[in-house]
Amino acid sequence: MTRTVLESKSKTVVIGFDEPFCVIGERINPTGRKKLAAELEMDDFSTVEKDAIEQVACGAMVLDINSGAVFTNKMAQDPRYADNNFVEPMLMPELVKRVQSLVDVPLCIDSSVPGALEAGLEAAEGRPLLNSVTGEEERLEIVLPLVKKYNVPVVAISNDDTGISEDPDVRFAVAKKIVERAADFGIPAHDIVVDPLVMPIGAMATAGQQVFSLVRRLRDELGVNTTCGASNVSFGLPHRHGINAAFLPMAIGAGMTSAIMNPVRQVEMEAIKAANMLMNHDPNGGQWIGFSRVIDAVNEGATFAEASKAAAEAGSGRGGRRRRR
């Protein structure tokens, strides 16, 4: 069985066909979050710290750290801040250090800037996941040597120099190309986690069917683990969380092994916990039983984040607030 091993300083997470579905928390990402970007510009990391603790309490097994911030005010003072190649290599290690001082889960270092990827890898403890490489020639030649140098697994996104194809066969071919090129660098297939690219179902009626078919092929023919940006499937539609909650168990049934998503959403997390049990990835239903207590607390008036945090603290023997290390 394919096993992709991620590590923090004190915890190991395995992404695999016979493992519980790996939830990668997406919220530490200033892209599209103007308030967070503004805070980071002022060296205010309070939302980052809150999101890190909250996501882990709600069930994130890995945290994605994205440094794609736009510093509007600093840009006006110094034109270098208009260049992400200048901003992100400075910001990424600060984000990594702060997050891993608060939580003990492995990290996913997420950037389109190679300098930020390496800065994050240097700051990270353990064995993080690198996000990402594509089938574009320039990207392959830059990122795969980093993957080899730091001996980390990498997310492989199924687009190349021609862009994102709507043809699932083309996206499979791009994934195969990345796996083969990685092998040329001595990177094994078990360290490649393929993102087959989920299209919005509102724009492409067959988007869900495409992904399920692709995931099966990636598992059966390439033997790789898979991931996706789960909320992409519902983009532009009302009541998106219901769609996401239906999509995730169907993807899990098709063989998908992880997703980059918001874990602070009860309906999606409930669907994943149930799917783990139905796939026999929750021995004796222990995780489901523990999660049911969180649901009970929500039904009694707590928010999902509050109930999850209380359950996490009770499980670790803490009765009060989580202290910073």
C-alpha positions as CSV (number, residue, x, y, z in Angstrom):
1,M,0.0,0.0,0.0
2,T,1.2,3.5,-0.9
3,R,2.1,5.5,2.3
4,T,3.1,9.2,2.2
5,V,4.7,10.0,5.5
6,L,4.5,13.5,7.0
7,E,6.1,14.6,10.2
8,S,6.2,17.4,12.7
9,K,8.7,17.6,15.5
10,S,6.6,15.2,17.5
11,K,3.8,13.7,15.4
12,T,3.6,11.5,12.3
13,V,0.7,11.6,9.8
14,V,0.4,8.9,7.1
15,I,-1.6,9.5,3.9
16,G,-2.5,6.2,2.5
17,F,-5.1,4.0,0.8
18,D,-5.8,2.2,4.1
19,E,-5.5,5.2,6.4
20,P,-8.2,7.6,7.6
21,F,-8.8,10.5,5.2
22,C,-6.2,13.2,5.8
23,V,-7.7,16.7,6.4
24,I,-5.3,19.5,5.4
25,G,-6.5,22.7,6.9
26,E,-6.6,25.6,4.4
27,R,-7.3,28.7,6.4
28,I,-3.8,30.1,6.9
29,N,-3.9,31.7,3.5
30,P,-4.1,35.5,3.0
31,T,-5.2,35.1,-0.7
32,G,-8.7,36.5,-0.8
33,R,-8.7,37.3,2.9
34,K,-8.0,41.1,3.0
35,K,-8.3,41.3,6.7
36,L,-5.7,38.6,7.2
37,A,-3.4,40.2,4.7
38,A,-3.8,43.6,6.4
39,E,-2.9,42.0,9.8
40,L,0.2,40.3,8.4
41,E,1.3,43.6,6.8
42,M,1.3,45.1,10.4
43,D,3.1,42.0,11.8
44,D,-0.1,40.9,13.5
45,F,-0.3,37.1,13.6
46,S,-3.2,36.8,16.0
47,T,-5.6,35.4,13.3
48,V,-3.0,33.0,12.1
49,E,-2.5,31.7,15.6
50,K,-6.3,31.5,16.2
51,D,-6.8,29.6,12.9
52,A,-3.9,27.2,13.6
53,I,-5.3,26.2,17.0
54,E,-8.9,26.1,15.9
55,Q,-8.3,24.0,12.8
56,V,-6.3,21.4,14.7
57,A,-9.0,21.2,17.3
58,C,-11.7,20.7,14.6
59,G,-9.8,17.8,13.1
60,A,-7.1,19.1,10.7
61,M,-4.3,16.6,10.6
62,V,-2.0,18.8,8.6
63,L,-2.0,22.6,8.2
64,D,-1.4,24.3,4.9
65,I,0.7,27.5,5.2
66,N,0.3,29.9,2.3
67,S,2.3,33.1,2.2
68,G,0.6,34.8,-0.8
69,A,0.0,38.1,0.9
70,V,-0.3,41.5,-0.8
71,F,1.0,44.4,1.3
72,T,-0.7,47.4,-0.2
73,N,0.6,50.1,2.1
74,K,4.2,48.9,2.1
75,M,3.9,48.6,-1.7
76,A,3.3,52.4,-1.9
77,Q,6.4,53.0,0.2
78,D,8.7,50.4,-1.3
79,P,8.1,49.0,-4.8
80,R,9.8,45.8,-3.9
81,Y,6.6,44.8,-2.0
82,A,4.8,44.5,-5.3
83,D,6.9,41.4,-6.0
84,N,5.9,38.2,-4.3
85,N,9.4,37.0,-4.9
86,F,10.4,39.6,-2.4
87,V,7.6,39.3,0.1
88,E,6.9,35.6,0.4
89,P,10.4,34.3,1.3
90,M,10.4,36.7,4.2
91,L,6.9,35.9,5.4
92,M,6.8,32.2,5.0
93,P,9.4,31.2,7.6
94,E,7.7,33.6,10.1
95,L,4.4,31.9,9.5
96,V,5.9,28.4,9.8
97,K,7.7,29.2,13.1
98,R,4.7,30.7,14.7
99,V,2.3,27.9,13.7
100,Q,4.6,25.1,14.7
101,S,5.2,26.8,18.1
102,L,1.4,26.4,18.8
103,V,0.4,23.1,17.3
104,D,2.1,19.8,16.8
105,V,0.7,18.7,13.4
106,P,2.8,18.4,10.2
107,L,2.7,21.4,7.8
108,C,2.1,21.8,4.1
109,I,4.4,24.6,2.7
110,D,2.3,26.3,0.0
111,S,3.6,28.9,-2.4
112,S,4.1,29.6,-6.1
113,V,7.4,31.3,-5.2
114,P,10.4,28.9,-5.2
115,G,12.2,31.1,-2.7
116,A,9.3,30.9,-0.3
117,L,9.1,27.1,-0.6
118,E,12.7,26.7,0.3
119,A,12.5,29.3,3.2
120,G,9.5,27.3,4.5
121,L,11.4,24.0,4.2
122,E,14.3,25.4,6.1
123,A,12.1,26.7,8.9
124,A,9.9,23.6,9.2
125,E,10.6,20.9,11.8
126,G,10.1,17.3,10.7
127,R,8.9,16.3,7.2
128,P,6.4,18.7,5.7
129,L,4.4,18.4,2.5
130,L,5.5,20.8,-0.3
131,N,2.7,22.5,-2.3
132,S,3.3,22.3,-5.2
133,V,4.8,21.2,-8.5
134,T,3.0,21.2,-11.9
135,G,3.8,19.7,-15.2
136,E,5.3,23.0,-16.5
137,E,8.9,22.4,-17.5
138,E,10.3,25.4,-15.6
139,R,8.4,24.4,-12.5
140,L,9.6,20.8,-12.7
141,E,13.2,21.9,-13.0
142,I,12.9,24.2,-10.0
143,V,10.8,22.3,-7.5
144,L,11.8,18.7,-8.0
145,P,15.4,19.4,-6.9
146,L,14.0,21.0,-3.7
147,V,11.9,17.9,-3.1
148,K,15.0,15.7,-3.5
149,K,17.2,18.0,-1.4
150,Y,14.9,18.1,1.6
151,N,13.5,14.6,1.2
152,V,9.9,15.7,1.4
153,P,6.7,14.7,-0.4
154,V,5.1,17.0,-2.9
155,V,1.7,17.9,-4.2
156,A,1.6,17.4,-8.0
157,I,-1.0,19.5,-9.8
158,S,-2.3,18.2,-13.1
159,N,-1.7,21.2,-15.3
160,D,1.2,22.0,-17.6
161,D,2.5,24.6,-20.0
162,T,-0.8,24.4,-22.0
163,G,-2.9,25.2,-18.9
164,I,-5.7,23.3,-17.2
165,S,-7.3,20.8,-19.6
166,E,-11.0,20.0,-19.3
167,D,-10.1,16.5,-20.7
168,P,-9.5,14.1,-17.7
169,D,-7.2,12.0,-19.9
170,V,-4.9,14.9,-20.4
171,R,-4.9,15.7,-16.7
172,F,-4.0,12.0,-16.0
173,A,-1.2,12.2,-18.6
174,V,0.2,15.3,-16.9
175,A,0.2,13.5,-13.5
176,K,2.0,10.5,-15.1
177,K,4.6,12.9,-16.5
178,I,5.3,14.4,-13.1
179,V,5.6,11.0,-11.5
180,E,8.0,9.9,-14.2
181,R,10.1,13.1,-14.0
182,A,10.2,12.8,-10.2
183,A,11.6,9.3,-10.6
184,D,14.4,10.7,-12.7
185,F,15.4,12.7,-9.6
186,G,15.2,9.6,-7.4
187,I,11.8,10.7,-5.9
188,P,9.5,7.7,-5.3
189,A,5.9,7.6,-6.3
190,H,4.8,7.3,-2.7
191,D,6.1,10.8,-2.2
192,I,3.9,12.3,-4.9
193,V,0.4,13.4,-3.9
194,V,-1.5,14.2,-7.1
195,D,-4.2,16.9,-7.3
196,P,-6.2,15.9,-10.3
197,L,-7.9,19.4,-10.2
198,V,-11.5,19.6,-9.3
199,M,-13.6,21.7,-11.7
200,P,-16.7,23.6,-10.5
201,I,-19.7,21.5,-10.9
202,G,-21.7,24.6,-11.7
203,A,-19.6,25.2,-14.8
204,M,-19.1,21.6,-15.8
205,A,-21.8,19.1,-15.0
206,T,-19.4,16.1,-15.3
207,A,-16.8,17.6,-12.9
208,G,-17.6,15.2,-10.1
209,Q,-17.6,12.1,-12.3
210,Q,-14.4,13.2,-13.9
211,V,-12.6,13.5,-10.5
212,F,-13.9,10.2,-9.2
213,S,-12.7,8.4,-12.4
214,L,-9.4,10.2,-12.3
215,V,-8.8,9.3,-8.7
216,R,-9.4,5.6,-9.4
217,R,-6.9,5.7,-12.3
218,L,-4.3,7.5,-10.3
219,R,-4.6,4.9,-7.6
220,D,-4.8,1.8,-9.8
221,E,-2.3,2.8,-12.6
222,L,0.2,5.1,-10.9
223,G,-0.2,4.0,-7.2
224,V,-0.2,7.5,-5.9
225,N,-2.1,9.3,-3.1
226,T,-4.4,12.1,-4.1
227,T,-5.6,15.4,-2.8
228,C,-7.7,18.4,-4.0
229,G,-9.1,21.8,-3.1
230,A,-12.4,20.3,-1.9
231,S,-14.4,23.5,-2.1
232,N,-13.6,24.1,-5.8
233,V,-16.4,21.7,-6.7
234,S,-19.1,24.0,-5.3
235,F,-17.7,27.3,-6.5
236,G,-20.4,29.8,-7.4
237,L,-23.3,27.8,-6.1
238,P,-25.6,28.4,-3.1
239,H,-25.4,26.3,0.1
240,R,-21.9,25.2,-0.9
241,H,-21.2,23.2,2.2
242,G,-23.9,20.7,1.5
243,I,-22.4,20.0,-1.9
244,N,-18.9,19.7,-0.4
245,A,-20.3,17.3,2.2
246,A,-21.7,15.0,-0.5
247,F,-18.6,15.3,-2.7
248,L,-16.0,14.3,0.0
249,P,-17.4,10.8,0.9
250,M,-17.9,10.1,-2.8
251,A,-14.3,11.1,-3.5
252,I,-13.1,8.9,-0.5
253,G,-15.1,6.0,-1.9
254,A,-13.3,6.5,-5.2
255,G,-9.9,6.4,-3.5
256,M,-9.0,10.0,-2.7
257,T,-6.8,10.1,0.4
258,S,-6.7,13.7,1.4
259,A,-8.1,17.2,0.8
260,I,-7.1,20.8,1.4
261,M,-10.2,22.2,3.0
262,N,-11.8,24.2,5.9
263,P,-12.1,21.8,8.9
264,V,-14.1,24.4,10.8
265,R,-17.3,23.3,9.1
266,Q,-19.3,20.7,10.9
267,V,-21.2,19.3,7.9
268,E,-18.0,18.5,5.9
269,M,-16.2,17.0,8.9
270,E,-19.2,14.9,9.9
271,A,-19.3,13.5,6.4
272,I,-15.5,12.6,6.5
273,K,-15.8,11.0,9.9
274,A,-18.7,8.9,8.7
275,A,-16.9,7.9,5.5
276,N,-13.8,6.8,7.5
277,M,-16.0,4.5,9.5
278,L,-17.8,3.1,6.4
279,M,-14.4,2.5,4.7
280,N,-13.2,0.6,7.8
281,H,-10.6,3.2,8.5
282,D,-12.0,3.9,12.0
283,P,-11.3,0.8,14.1
284,N,-14.3,0.0,16.3
285,G,-15.8,3.4,15.5
286,G,-13.7,5.1,18.1
287,Q,-13.2,8.4,16.1
288,W,-16.9,8.5,15.3
289,I,-18.0,8.0,18.9
290,G,-15.6,10.8,20.0
291,F,-16.9,13.1,17.2
292,S,-20.5,12.4,18.2
293,R,-19.8,14.0,21.6
294,V,-18.8,17.2,19.7
295,I,-22.1,17.0,17.8
296,D,-24.0,16.6,21.0
297,A,-22.3,19.8,22.4
298,V,-23.2,21.7,19.2
299,N,-26.9,20.6,19.6
300,E,-26.8,22.0,23.1
301,G,-25.7,25.4,21.8
302,A,-21.9,25.4,21.4
303,T,-20.3,26.4,18.1
304,F,-18.5,23.6,16.3
305,A,-15.2,25.2,16.9
306,E,-15.9,25.6,20.7
307,A,-17.1,22.1,21.0
308,S,-14.2,20.7,19.1
309,K,-11.7,22.7,21.1
310,A,-13.3,21.6,24.4
311,A,-13.2,17.9,23.3
312,A,-9.5,18.3,22.2
313,E,-8.6,19.8,25.6
314,A,-10.5,17.2,27.5
315,G,-8.8,14.4,25.5
316,S,-5.3,15.8,26.3
317,G,-6.1,16.2,29.9
318,R,-6.2,20.0,29.8
319,G,-9.1,21.8,31.5
320,G,-8.1,25.4,30.5
321,R,-6.9,27.3,27.6
322,R,-4.1,25.9,25.5
323,R,-0.8,27.4,26.5
324,R,1.8,28.5,24.1
325,R,5.0,26.7,24.1
